[in-house]
Amino acid sequence: MLASEKIEDIEIRLLLEALFLKYHYDFRSYAMASIKRRLKQAREQLGFTTFSAMQESLLRDPDMLPQMLRFLTVQVSEMFRDPSYFKAIREKVVPHLRTYPSIKVWIAGCSGGEELYSLVILFREEGLEERTLFYATDINPEALKTAEAGIFALDRLQLFTENHRRSGGKSSLSDYYQAAYGKVTFDKTLRRNVVFADHSLVTDAVFAEMHLISCRNVLIYFDRDLQDRALGLFKDSLARKGFLGLGAKESLRFSRHAGAFEDFVREEKLYQRRGD
């Protein structure tokens, strides 16, 4: 490693430490390669020459925090992303959930709300929405505001609609939104059973007993220890025989919590909490 790269790595670690000490956002155990890539983008787009200068601004200018979080938290998603995942929930998980008088679903790392609205629509189509409470959590306040607003660019709807169809959708996606001025606004009734909350998988604890947790494409940005912490949190949050959904590139295989789960739909990374 070049001397300049070593200095940059030191600067990044100091910047992440400052972010934690000042604002209590903890990115110190995120995968270094991913964090470094995102911080380089931030440095360039925000006009800083060094990470040390970014740290100075972060410590002294409160307006820097939301800008930093915009780069450090991943906000790339789509409705019914990986339609076969949602089809598996519809066909395999929902029949089990029907046996509960009330249901709690946690979308961890909800980003702009695409996965949240996908699950609420799915549950409405399956007749489970009324007895379900959805928790949509993220560490980024701006992402939570976006999710709560339920507004998306019109040019994204063709993909969303096709994904919904392929996921086994029982209605038209257009039944759930209104379009105007290049935007679509999803029906506010989709949010009537949703709790939006700031929650960190790095530092926060269990807050309710869940029947389904969907946390997709979040763990890939964590190092091994932090992945284990998050998976332990999910294990402790799930009711017996509850379900956990992960992203296509994520797995329980090497986690110390793997023994608490069994494969439910292996190819879709859907797991079931053991009942013993």
KOLLUMBA-644192 format. One record per residue: residue in three letters; x, y, z of N, C-alpha, C in turn. Coordinates in steps of 0.05 Angstrom, whole numbers, plus 5000, padded with zeros to 4 digits. Layout:
# KOLLUMBA-644192
alaXYZXYZXYZ ...
This chain:
# KOLLUMBA-644192
met501749765000500050005000501850255000 leu501150444983502650694982502250855008 ala504251025013504051185037501651365037 ser500951475014498551645012495951495018 glu495851235010493551075016493351015045 lys495650965058495650915087494651165102 ile495451395093494551645106491551675102 glu490551615078487651635073486151445091 asp487151195095485751005112485651105141 ile487851225150487851345177485751565179 glu485751735159483851965158480951855159 ile480451645144477651535143476951425170 arg478751285183478051175210477551395230 leu479151605228478751835246476051975240 leu475451995215472852115207470551955217 leu470651695215468451525225468251535255 glu470551555268470551585298469351845306 ala469952065291468752325297465752315293 leu464852185272461952155266460552015289 phe461851815299460651665322460651825347 leu462851955354463052095379461252345379 lys461052475356459452725355456452675352 tyr455752475334452952445327451852165333 his453551985342452651705350451751535326 tyr452651605303452351425279454851265277 asp454551005278456950825279457350675253 phe459150765237459950625212462650485215 arg463650465239466450375242466850085235 ser464649925236464949645230463749575202 tyr463149775187462249725159464649635143 ala464149485121466349395104467949635094 met470549625098472249855092472249935063 ala472249735045472449795016469949955008 ser467649875018465150015011465150295022 ile465850325048465850585061467850775047 lys470150675040472250835026471150934999 arg469850764985468750844959466651064962 arg464951034981462851234985463951494995 leu465951485013467151735023468751875002 lys469851734983471251864961469252014944 gln466951894939464852034924463952284938 ala463652264965462852494981464952714980 arg467452634982469652834982469652984956 glu469352844934469452974907466953154903 gln464653044909462153194903461753434923 leu462753404947462453624966464753824965 gly466753764949468853964944471053974964 phe471653754977473853744997476353624983 thr478653704993481153594982482153354998 thr481353345024482253125041479953035059 phe480252785069478252685088478452835115 ser480852935121481253095146479653355144 ala479553475121477953715118474953655121 met474153425111471353335114470753295144 gln472653175158472253135187471953395202 glu473553595195473453855207470653985203 ser469753965179467054075172464853925187 leu465053665188463053495202462853575231 leu465153615244465153685272464053965278 arg464354145259463654425265461154525251 asp460254375231457854465215455754255216 pro453554295232451454105234450054035207 asp450254215188449054165162450453955146 met452953885155454453685141453353395146 leu452153355169451253085176449352965156 pro447153095149445352975129446652925102 gln448553105095449953065070451752815071 met453052775094454752535097453052285097 leu450752295111449052055112448051975084 arg447652185068446652125040448651955025 phe451151985030453251825017453751555031 leu453551565058454351325073452151115074 thr449651195070447450995070446550945042 val446050695036445450615008442450655004 gln441750814983438950874978438150774950 val439050544943438450434917436650184920 ser434150214911432249994913430150024892 glu428249834892426049854873423749684885 met421349744877419049594887419049314876 phe418449114893418448834886421048744873 arg423248864883425848784873426348494877 asp427348354857427548064857424747944861 pro423047964840420247874843419847594855 ser421747414849421447144859421547134890 tyr422947324902423047344931420247404942 phe418947594930416247674939414147454932 lys414647314910412847094903413046874924 ala415546824933415946614954414646694980 ile414746954987413347045011410347005008 arg409347074984406447054979405546754981 glu407046584968406146304966407046124989 lys409246185002410346005022410146115051 val410646375054410646495081407846575090 val406346705072403646805079401846585090 pro401846345079400046135091400646085121 his403146115129403846085157402946325173 leu403246565162402546805176399446825180 arg397946695162395046695165394146575192 thr395846415204395046275228395246455253 tyr396346695250396646875273394347085273 pro393247135296391147345298392247625293 ser394747675299396047925293398847875284 ile399948045267402547995254404248245257 lys406748205261408648435261410848375241 val411348575224413348555202415248785205 trp417848715203419948925206421548935179 ile421549175167423249225144425549375154 ala427849245158430249365170431949475148 gly432649735150434049875128432149925105 cys429950075111427750105092428450295069 ser430650445072431450635051429050815044 gly428550855018426451035010423650925011 gly423350675020420650565024419650365003 glu421350314983420450144961419649864971 glu421249744988420649474998418249485017 leu418049695033415749725051413149725035 tyr412949895015410449905000409949644985 ser412049504977411649244964410349054983 leu411349045008410248845027407448925036 val406849185040404249265048402149195026 ile402949245000401149184978400748874977 leu402848724980402648434980400748335002 phe401048455026399348365049396448455044 arg396048685031393348775025392048575005 glu393548504985392548314965391848044977 glu393347964998392947705011391047725035 gly389847955040387947985061389047995089 leu391648065091392948055118393648335128 glu393248545112394148805120392848905145 glu390248855148388748965171389848865198 arg390848625198391848515224394948525226 thr396148685209399048705209400048985216 leu402048995233403449235239406249225227 phe406849425210409449435196411249635209 tyr413749545215415749725225417849785203 ala418050035195419950105174422150275188 thr424650165188426750295203429150355185 asp430650565191433050635177434650815196 ile437250845190438851035206438851315194 asn437851335169437951585155435251735157 pro435151955172432652105175431452195148 glu433152265129432152355103430852115088 ala431951885090430751645078428051585090 leu427851615116425251565130423151765120 lys423952015117422052215107421152145078 thr422952055062422251975035420351745035 ala420951545052419251305055416451385064 glu416251565083413651645094412051805074 ala413451955056412052115036410751935015 gly412151715008411051524988410951644960 ile412851814953412951944926415351844911 phe414851754886417051644870416851774842 ala419051764828419151874800417451694782 leu415951824764414151684746415651484728 asp418151554721419651384702420551124715 arg420151094741420850844754418550644754 leu416150734747413750574750413550334731 gln414750364708414650144689416049894701 leu418349934713419849724726418249614750 phe417249804767415749714790413349544782 thr411949634761409549494752410149214742 glu412349184727413148924717414048744740 asn415548854759416348694782413848594798 his411948774801409448694816408048464801 arg407848484775406548274760407948014763 arg410648024761412247774763412247654791 ser411647824811411547724839408947584845 gly407147574826404547444831402447644839 gly402747894833400848094841398048034832 lys396148084849393348014844391648254836 ser392848474831391448714823393348874805 ser392549104797394249284781395649474801 leu398249504797399749694815398549974814 ser397450044791396250314788393850354806 asp392850144818390650174838391550314863 tyr394250324867395250414893396550694892 tyr396550824869397851084868396351274849 gln397051534851396151734833398551874820 ala398351924795400652044780400052334773 ala402052504776401752794768404552924767 tyr404953084747407453244745410053074747 gly410052844734412452684733412952524759 lys411052534777411352384802408952204807 val409351994823407051844832407051844863 thr404651864874404351874903402651634910 phe403751464927402351224935400251294957 asp398051144955395651194972396451195002 lys395651405016396351435044395251215061 thr393151065051392150845067394150625070 leu396050615051398150405053399950455078 arg399850695089401550755112400050755139 arg397450675138395950695163396850495184 asn398150285177399050085196402150075197 val403350295190406350305189407450485210 val409450395224411050555243413750615230 phe414350865226416950945215418751025239 ala421150915240422850965264425850945257 asp427351115270430251105269431250875285 his432650695273433750455287436350375273 ser438350325290441050245280441549955287 leu442249795267442949515271445649495285 val447149725286449749725298449649765328 thr447749935337447850015365445149965380 asp442949935366440349915379439549625385 ala437449595402436649335412434049245401 val433149005409430548905402428349085412 phe426249135396424149315405421349185403 ala421148945391418548815389419048525380 glu416948355384417148085374415948075346 met417447985326416647985298415947715288 his414247715267413647465253415047445226 leu415747675215417347685190419247915192 ile421747875186423748085184424948075156 ser424848295142426048305115428248515116 cys430748425113433048595114434848515090 arg434448655068435748565043437848765034 asn440148665027442348825016443249045035 val443348975061444449145082446949015093 leu446748755099448948615112451448605095 ile451148625068453548615051455348845056 tyr454349055069456049295075457349275102 phe456849065117457949035144460248845144 asp462048875163464148675167462948435182 arg464548225185463447965196462348005224 asp463748145241462748185268460148335269 leu459848535253457348695252455148535240 gln455748365220453748185209452648005231 asp454447895247453647725269451847865289 arg452648115295450948275314448148315303 ala447948385277445248435265443648175264 leu444947955257443447705255442647605283 gly444247665303443447605331441047765339 leu440948015330438748195336436148085323 phe436447995298434147875284433147625298 lys435047455306434347205320432747265345 asp433747455361432447525386429747665382 ser429347795358426947935352424747755342 leu425447525330423447355317422047175337 ala419447155332417846955347418846675337 arg418346475353418946205345417446145319 lys418946025300417845965274417446215256 gly418546445266418346685250420346675226 phe420046865208421546845182423447085179 leu425747025167427747235161428347215131 gly428247445118429047465090431547645086 leu433547535072435947685067436247735037 gly438347885029438847945001440047714986 ala440047734960441047514943443947444948 lys445547634956448347584961449047554990 glu447047525007447447495036446747215045 ser447847135068447446865077447846845107 leu446646645119447146575147449346375150 arg450346275128452146035129454446065148 phe455746285149458146315165457646465192 ser455146505198454546645223454446455246 arg455146555270454846395294451946345302 his450146495289447246465295445846275275 ala447446155257446245985236444545765248 gly445445655270444045425282441245495292 ala440645755295438045825305435945835283 phe436945795258435145815235435345555218 glu433245515202433345315181432545435155 asp433545325133432745415106429745375103 phe428445585092425545555087425145555056 val426045765043426245765014429145845007 arg430745645005433645685003434445874981 glu433345834957434245994934433446284937 glu431546354954430746624958431746744984 lys433546604998434646695023432546755044 leu430546585045428446595065429046385086 tyr429246465111429846275133427646285154 gln427446065169425446045190426846005217 arg426046155237427146125264426245855274 arg428145705285427445445296425545475320 gly423945275324421945285345422945185372 asp425345055372426344945397427945155413 
